[in-house]
């Protein structure tokens, strides 16, 4: 059961969920493809080294991908990232002042971006490589409505 589902309070319903975007795997995929190319050239040892490197940089990204949750409920915003070192942000919708979205051209093409949630009192919570950050912001705005 997900953290968001476990932390729901009475009469609270999830309105929108998103997660990290698959773009976080870019480098591990590139090194994996390089390993295949080097293997096709006949350099087994170099290909094995590249493949091991791809797995080593991809494994932490995979853990981050499966353990990160971003949700908007009818009462609050809930974000959980990490497993060994967890970072959890739960903010009442009435306490959210702004959600800034930063998207590069590639981010717009592939549907990811960075967000900064600003709460009352000026607290700022940044999160990177979120899938559909504009939809996330709209869900918060609609729920806070």
WOSUL-V854548 format. One record per residue. N is the residue number from 0. OMEGA is omega in whole degrees, -180 to 180 (* if undefined). Layout:
n | omega
N | OMEGA
N | OMEGA
This chain:
n | omega
0 | -176
1 | 178
2 | -179
3 | -179
4 | 179
5 | -174
6 | 178
7 | 178
8 | -177
9 | 178
10 | 178
11 | -179
12 | 177
13 | 179
14 | -176
15 | 175
16 | 170
17 | -180
18 | 175
19 | -180
20 | 179
21 | 179
22 | 179
23 | 180
24 | -174
25 | -176
26 | 180
27 | 177
28 | 179
29 | 178
30 | 175
31 | 177
32 | 176
33 | 178
34 | 178
35 | -180
36 | 180
37 | 177
38 | 178
39 | 176
40 | 175
41 | -179
42 | -175
43 | -177
44 | 178
45 | 178
46 | 179
47 | 178
48 | 178
49 | 179
50 | 177
51 | 178
52 | 179
53 | 180
54 | -179
55 | 178
56 | 180
57 | -177
58 | 177
59 | 178
60 | 178
61 | 178
62 | 178
63 | -178
64 | -175
65 | -178
66 | -179
67 | 179
68 | 177
69 | -177
70 | 173
71 | 176
72 | 178
73 | -179
74 | -175
75 | 176
76 | -179
77 | 177
78 | 176
79 | 176
80 | 175
81 | 178
82 | 177
83 | 175
84 | -176
85 | 172
86 | -177
87 | 175
88 | 174
89 | -175
90 | 175
91 | -178
92 | 179
93 | -180
94 | 179
95 | 178
96 | -177
97 | 170
98 | 178
99 | 179
100 | 177
101 | -179
102 | 173
103 | 176
104 | 178
105 | 178
106 | 178
107 | 180
108 | -175
109 | 172
110 | 177
111 | 178
112 | 179
113 | 176
114 | 172
115 | 179
116 | 178
117 | 179
118 | 178
119 | -176
120 | 175
121 | 178
122 | -179
123 | -179
124 | -180
125 | 175
126 | -174
127 | 173
128 | 179
129 | 174
130 | 176
131 | -177
132 | 179
133 | 176
134 | 178
135 | 179
136 | 179
137 | 179
138 | 177
139 | -179
140 | -179
141 | -179
142 | 180
143 | -176
144 | *
